[in-house]
Amino acid sequence: LSSLPKEVFKSFTNDQLQNLNIEQIKSIPTGLLSALSGKQMSILNQILYPFKTS
């Protein structure tokens, strides 16, 4: 995932993001993560921290 262009990564659908596993998410560079929308980030956070309620 770290080699994906930022624009491609930003265009991931919510379903595509939900299909990522924790190791894939951890491999995403911070610069790519900062390009995501709030909704996309919340999906990734739910995968990384499934028991944390906000």
C-alpha positions in Angstrom: 0.0 0.0 0.0 2.8 2.4 0.7 3.7 2.6 -3.0 0.2 3.7 -4.0 -0.2 7.2 -5.4 -2.0 9.5 -3.0 -4.9 10.1 -5.4 -5.5 6.4 -5.9 -5.5 5.8 -2.2 -7.9 8.7 -1.6 -10.3 7.2 -4.1 -10.7 4.0 -2.2 -14.3 3.2 -1.4 -15.4 2.5 2.1 -15.8 -1.2 1.3 -12.2 -1.3 0.0 -11.0 0.3 3.2 -13.0 -2.1 5.4 -11.3 -5.0 3.6 -7.8 -3.9 4.7 -6.2 -5.8 7.5 -4.3 -4.2 10.4 -0.8 -4.9 9.0 -1.8 -3.3 5.7 -3.1 -0.2 7.5 0.1 0.0 9.7 2.1 0.0 6.5 0.4 3.1 5.1 2.7 6.2 5.4 1.5 9.1 7.5 1.4 11.3 4.4 -1.1 9.0 2.7 -3.2 8.8 5.9 -3.4 12.6 6.1 -5.0 12.6 2.6 -8.0 10.6 3.7 -11.4 12.1 4.6 -12.7 12.0 8.1 -15.1 9.1 7.2 -12.3 7.1 5.7 -10.1 7.6 8.8 -13.0 6.5 11.0 -13.3 3.3 9.1 -9.5 2.6 9.5 -9.7 3.5 13.2 -12.6 1.0 13.7 -10.4 -1.7 12.2 -7.3 -0.7 14.3 -9.2 -0.1 17.5 -12.4 -2.1 17.4 -13.1 -1.9 21.1 -12.5 1.8 21.5 -15.7 3.9 21.6 -15.6 7.5 20.8 
